[in-house]
Amino acid sequence: MSMLTPPGMGGQYRITGDKYPRMRRPRGRRKFVFGLVASIVALGLIGWGTLQLIDVFTGGGSKATAAGPKTDCATKASPTPTTPPRTVRALPKPNRITVNVLNATPRSGLAKQAADELRRRGFRIGDVGNAPKAYDKKIAGTGMVLGAKSAAEAALPVLGTQLAGAQVKTDTRASATEVDLLIGTAFTALTSKKDADQALAALAGPAPAPSSTPKSC
């Protein structure tokens, strides 16, 4: 092989004279590379545009989904309106209330039975006997608590906790601490002490205020 033969020509060409073949890459390979790069760029632009459209129509994508509900709750949630707590009622203690226990039924012994139990629960006991004619055998329920108008929000509700379902009625008497318990025909026994104590606590205590904490999202 002559030293003037270009490398890679395999000895097929020899330089004779003052002209020689020009060595350059085939143009077909360069066009292929350019076309491949252009295709990749075009696909990238199409994919990016698709993501932008999805982001627009879904309201912000994953970031909006993650942050959106918290922001929405913070801006739209309104606290539950609260009401001022009920003032504790100044009710008289049982040992400040005198109870006349009167039987308005044809069954004997009920007045004494109820009076003994009320005494054990701390009430003062006054008269024990039969109801007057105005009420005798005329109280169909468990019973009635009867007292002055001034006792309507004090002694009467306190005594009413001891007999579930008792009617409440006022009359013209002067004393606000002396009240009557008239036993009706449906009477079997006083309310259990546990239930009566719970009813008395609920009567005297303030009502719980509703929570103002907004609902979690």
C-alpha positions as a Markdown table, in Angstrom:
| # | Residue | x | y | z |
|---|---|---|---|---|
| 1 | Met | 0.0 | 0.0 | 0.0 |
| 2 | Ser | 1.3 | 3.4 | -0.9 |
| 3 | Met | 1.9 | 5.9 | 1.9 |
| 4 | Leu | -0.3 | 8.3 | -0.2 |
| 5 | Thr | -3.2 | 5.9 | 0.1 |
| 6 | Pro | -5.7 | 7.3 | 2.7 |
| 7 | Pro | -6.3 | 5.0 | 5.7 |
| 8 | Gly | -9.3 | 2.8 | 5.4 |
| 9 | Met | -9.5 | 2.8 | 1.7 |
| 10 | Gly | -8.2 | -0.7 | 1.5 |
| 11 | Gly | -6.0 | 0.1 | -1.3 |
| 12 | Gln | -8.9 | 0.7 | -3.7 |
| 13 | Tyr | -7.8 | 4.1 | -4.6 |
| 14 | Arg | -4.4 | 5.5 | -5.5 |
| 15 | Ile | -3.6 | 9.1 | -5.9 |
| 16 | Thr | -2.2 | 9.7 | -9.3 |
| 17 | Gly | -1.8 | 13.2 | -10.3 |
| 18 | Asp | -2.8 | 16.3 | -8.5 |
| 19 | Lys | -6.5 | 15.3 | -7.5 |
| 20 | Tyr | -7.7 | 13.0 | -4.7 |
| 21 | Pro | -11.0 | 11.9 | -3.3 |
| 22 | Arg | -12.5 | 14.1 | -0.6 |
| 23 | Met | -13.1 | 12.3 | 2.8 |
| 24 | Arg | -16.4 | 13.2 | 4.6 |
| 25 | Arg | -19.2 | 11.5 | 6.5 |
| 26 | Pro | -22.2 | 10.4 | 4.6 |
| 27 | Arg | -25.1 | 12.9 | 4.8 |
| 28 | Gly | -27.7 | 10.2 | 5.5 |
| 29 | Arg | -26.4 | 9.6 | 9.1 |
| 30 | Arg | -26.5 | 13.3 | 10.0 |
| 31 | Lys | -30.1 | 13.6 | 8.9 |
| 32 | Phe | -31.0 | 10.6 | 10.9 |
| 33 | Val | -29.5 | 12.0 | 14.1 |
| 34 | Phe | -31.2 | 15.4 | 13.6 |
| 35 | Gly | -34.5 | 13.7 | 13.0 |
| 36 | Leu | -34.2 | 11.6 | 16.2 |
| 37 | Val | -33.3 | 14.6 | 18.3 |
| 38 | Ala | -36.2 | 16.6 | 16.8 |
| 39 | Ser | -38.6 | 13.7 | 17.6 |
| 40 | Ile | -37.5 | 13.5 | 21.2 |
| 41 | Val | -37.9 | 17.3 | 21.6 |
| 42 | Ala | -41.4 | 17.1 | 20.0 |
| 43 | Leu | -42.5 | 14.3 | 22.3 |
| 44 | Gly | -41.2 | 16.2 | 25.3 |
| 45 | Leu | -43.2 | 19.3 | 24.4 |
| 46 | Ile | -46.3 | 17.2 | 23.8 |
| 47 | Gly | -46.0 | 15.5 | 27.2 |
| 48 | Trp | -45.4 | 18.8 | 29.0 |
| 49 | Gly | -48.4 | 20.4 | 27.3 |
| 50 | Thr | -50.6 | 17.4 | 28.3 |
| 51 | Leu | -49.5 | 17.7 | 31.9 |
| 52 | Gln | -50.4 | 21.4 | 31.8 |
| 53 | Leu | -53.9 | 20.7 | 30.5 |
| 54 | Ile | -54.4 | 18.0 | 33.2 |
| 55 | Asp | -53.3 | 20.5 | 35.8 |
| 56 | Val | -55.8 | 23.1 | 34.6 |
| 57 | Phe | -58.8 | 20.8 | 34.4 |
| 58 | Thr | -58.1 | 19.0 | 37.7 |
| 59 | Gly | -57.7 | 22.2 | 39.8 |
| 60 | Gly | -54.0 | 22.2 | 40.5 |
| 61 | Gly | -52.8 | 18.6 | 40.5 |
| 62 | Ser | -51.4 | 16.8 | 43.5 |
| 63 | Lys | -50.2 | 19.9 | 45.2 |
| 64 | Ala | -53.6 | 21.4 | 45.1 |
| 65 | Thr | -55.2 | 18.2 | 46.4 |
| 66 | Ala | -52.7 | 18.0 | 49.2 |
| 67 | Ala | -53.0 | 21.6 | 50.3 |
| 68 | Gly | -56.5 | 22.4 | 49.1 |
| 69 | Pro | -58.7 | 20.8 | 51.8 |
| 70 | Lys | -56.7 | 22.3 | 54.6 |
| 71 | Thr | -56.9 | 25.8 | 53.1 |
| 72 | Asp | -60.6 | 25.2 | 52.4 |
| 73 | Cys | -61.3 | 24.1 | 56.0 |
| 74 | Ala | -59.4 | 27.0 | 57.4 |
| 75 | Thr | -61.3 | 29.6 | 55.3 |
| 76 | Lys | -64.8 | 28.1 | 55.1 |
| 77 | Ala | -65.2 | 26.3 | 58.4 |
| 78 | Ser | -67.2 | 28.4 | 60.9 |
| 79 | Pro | -67.2 | 27.6 | 64.6 |
| 80 | Thr | -70.4 | 26.2 | 66.1 |
| 81 | Pro | -72.2 | 29.0 | 67.9 |
| 82 | Thr | -71.9 | 28.7 | 71.6 |
| 83 | Thr | -74.5 | 29.7 | 74.1 |
| 84 | Pro | -73.6 | 31.2 | 77.5 |
| 85 | Pro | -73.7 | 28.5 | 80.2 |
| 86 | Arg | -76.8 | 28.4 | 82.3 |
| 87 | Thr | -76.4 | 30.1 | 85.7 |
| 88 | Val | -76.3 | 27.7 | 88.7 |
| 89 | Arg | -79.7 | 27.7 | 90.4 |
| 90 | Ala | -79.8 | 28.5 | 94.1 |
| 91 | Leu | -82.1 | 25.7 | 95.1 |
| 92 | Pro | -82.9 | 25.0 | 98.7 |
| 93 | Lys | -81.3 | 21.9 | 100.3 |
| 94 | Pro | -83.7 | 19.1 | 101.2 |
| 95 | Asn | -83.2 | 19.8 | 104.9 |
| 96 | Arg | -84.6 | 23.3 | 104.3 |
| 97 | Ile | -87.9 | 21.8 | 102.8 |
| 98 | Thr | -90.8 | 20.6 | 104.9 |
| 99 | Val | -92.9 | 18.0 | 103.2 |
| 100 | Asn | -96.4 | 17.0 | 104.1 |
| 101 | Val | -97.0 | 13.5 | 102.7 |
| 102 | Leu | -100.6 | 12.9 | 101.9 |
| 103 | Asn | -102.2 | 9.7 | 100.6 |
| 104 | Ala | -104.8 | 10.2 | 97.8 |
| 105 | Thr | -105.3 | 6.5 | 97.2 |
| 106 | Pro | -107.6 | 3.9 | 98.8 |
| 107 | Arg | -104.4 | 1.9 | 99.8 |
| 108 | Ser | -103.3 | 2.4 | 103.3 |
| 109 | Gly | -99.7 | 2.8 | 104.5 |
| 110 | Leu | -98.3 | 4.6 | 101.4 |
| 111 | Ala | -98.0 | 8.0 | 103.1 |
| 112 | Lys | -95.9 | 6.6 | 106.0 |
| 113 | Gln | -93.8 | 4.6 | 103.6 |
| 114 | Ala | -92.9 | 7.6 | 101.4 |
| 115 | Ala | -92.4 | 9.9 | 104.5 |
| 116 | Asp | -89.9 | 7.5 | 106.0 |
| 117 | Glu | -87.9 | 7.4 | 102.8 |
| 118 | Leu | -87.9 | 11.1 | 102.3 |
| 119 | Arg | -86.7 | 11.6 | 105.9 |
| 120 | Arg | -83.8 | 9.3 | 105.2 |
| 121 | Arg | -82.9 | 11.4 | 102.2 |
| 122 | Gly | -82.7 | 14.6 | 104.3 |
| 123 | Phe | -86.1 | 16.2 | 103.9 |
| 124 | Arg | -88.1 | 17.5 | 106.9 |
| 125 | Ile | -91.4 | 15.8 | 107.4 |
| 126 | Gly | -94.5 | 17.6 | 108.4 |
| 127 | Asp | -98.0 | 16.1 | 108.3 |
| 128 | Val | -98.5 | 12.4 | 107.3 |
| 129 | Gly | -102.0 | 11.2 | 106.5 |
| 130 | Asn | -104.8 | 11.3 | 104.0 |
| 131 | Ala | -105.2 | 13.9 | 101.2 |
| 132 | Pro | -108.1 | 16.4 | 101.5 |
| 133 | Lys | -111.3 | 15.8 | 99.7 |
| 134 | Ala | -110.3 | 18.1 | 96.8 |
| 135 | Tyr | -107.6 | 15.6 | 95.8 |
| 136 | Asp | -108.6 | 12.3 | 97.5 |
| 137 | Lys | -108.8 | 9.5 | 94.9 |
| 138 | Lys | -108.5 | 12.2 | 92.1 |
| 139 | Ile | -104.8 | 11.9 | 91.2 |
| 140 | Ala | -104.5 | 9.3 | 88.5 |
| 141 | Gly | -100.7 | 9.5 | 88.1 |
| 142 | Thr | -97.8 | 8.7 | 90.4 |
| 143 | Gly | -98.5 | 11.8 | 92.5 |
| 144 | Met | -98.5 | 15.6 | 92.8 |
| 145 | Val | -96.2 | 18.2 | 94.4 |
| 146 | Leu | -98.1 | 21.2 | 95.6 |
| 147 | Gly | -96.9 | 24.4 | 97.1 |
| 148 | Ala | -96.8 | 28.2 | 96.9 |
| 149 | Lys | -96.1 | 30.1 | 93.7 |
| 150 | Ser | -92.8 | 31.2 | 95.1 |
| 151 | Ala | -91.8 | 27.6 | 95.4 |
| 152 | Ala | -92.4 | 26.8 | 91.7 |
| 153 | Glu | -88.7 | 27.4 | 90.9 |
| 154 | Ala | -87.3 | 26.2 | 94.2 |
| 155 | Ala | -88.8 | 23.7 | 96.7 |
| 156 | Leu | -91.3 | 22.1 | 94.2 |
| 157 | Pro | -88.8 | 21.0 | 91.6 |
| 158 | Val | -86.4 | 19.7 | 94.3 |
| 159 | Leu | -89.2 | 17.6 | 95.7 |
| 160 | Gly | -90.2 | 16.6 | 92.2 |
| 161 | Thr | -86.9 | 14.8 | 91.6 |
| 162 | Gln | -87.9 | 12.3 | 94.3 |
| 163 | Leu | -91.1 | 11.1 | 92.4 |
| 164 | Ala | -90.8 | 10.7 | 88.6 |
| 165 | Gly | -93.9 | 11.8 | 86.7 |
| 166 | Ala | -95.4 | 13.8 | 89.5 |
| 167 | Gln | -97.6 | 16.7 | 88.6 |
| 168 | Val | -96.6 | 20.2 | 89.8 |
| 169 | Lys | -99.3 | 22.6 | 91.0 |
| 170 | Thr | -99.3 | 25.8 | 93.0 |
| 171 | Asp | -101.7 | 27.3 | 95.5 |
| 172 | Thr | -102.1 | 30.4 | 97.6 |
| 173 | Arg | -100.1 | 29.4 | 100.7 |
| 174 | Ala | -97.5 | 31.8 | 102.0 |
| 175 | Ser | -94.6 | 29.6 | 102.9 |
| 176 | Ala | -92.2 | 28.8 | 100.0 |
| 177 | Thr | -90.4 | 26.0 | 102.0 |
| 178 | Glu | -93.5 | 23.9 | 103.1 |
| 179 | Val | -94.9 | 21.8 | 100.3 |
| 180 | Asp | -97.1 | 18.8 | 99.9 |
| 181 | Leu | -96.5 | 15.4 | 98.3 |
| 182 | Leu | -99.8 | 13.8 | 97.4 |
| 183 | Ile | -99.6 | 10.2 | 96.4 |
| 184 | Gly | -101.5 | 9.2 | 93.3 |
| 185 | Thr | -103.2 | 5.9 | 92.3 |
| 186 | Ala | -100.3 | 4.9 | 90.0 |
| 187 | Phe | -97.7 | 5.2 | 92.9 |
| 188 | Thr | -95.5 | 2.2 | 93.7 |
| 189 | Ala | -92.4 | 3.8 | 95.2 |
| 190 | Leu | -90.3 | 6.9 | 95.2 |
| 191 | Thr | -87.6 | 7.3 | 92.5 |
| 192 | Ser | -84.5 | 5.4 | 93.5 |
| 193 | Lys | -82.1 | 7.6 | 95.5 |
| 194 | Lys | -79.4 | 7.3 | 92.8 |
| 195 | Asp | -81.7 | 8.5 | 90.1 |
| 196 | Ala | -83.1 | 11.2 | 92.3 |
| 197 | Asp | -79.6 | 12.5 | 93.2 |
| 198 | Gln | -78.7 | 12.6 | 89.5 |
| 199 | Ala | -81.9 | 14.5 | 88.7 |
| 200 | Leu | -81.2 | 16.9 | 91.4 |
| 201 | Ala | -77.6 | 17.5 | 90.3 |
| 202 | Ala | -78.9 | 18.1 | 86.7 |
| 203 | Leu | -81.5 | 20.5 | 88.0 |
| 204 | Ala | -79.0 | 22.6 | 90.0 |
| 205 | Gly | -76.0 | 22.4 | 87.7 |
| 206 | Pro | -75.2 | 24.5 | 84.6 |
| 207 | Ala | -76.0 | 23.2 | 81.1 |
| 208 | Pro | -72.8 | 22.1 | 79.2 |
| 209 | Ala | -71.8 | 24.6 | 76.5 |
| 210 | Pro | -71.6 | 23.2 | 73.0 |
| 211 | Ser | -68.2 | 22.8 | 71.5 |
| 212 | Ser | -66.9 | 25.5 | 69.1 |
| 213 | Thr | -64.2 | 23.3 | 67.5 |
| 214 | Pro | -64.7 | 23.1 | 63.8 |
| 215 | Lys | -65.0 | 19.7 | 62.2 |
| 216 | Ser | -61.8 | 18.2 | 61.0 |
| 217 | Cys | -61.4 | 17.8 | 57.2 |
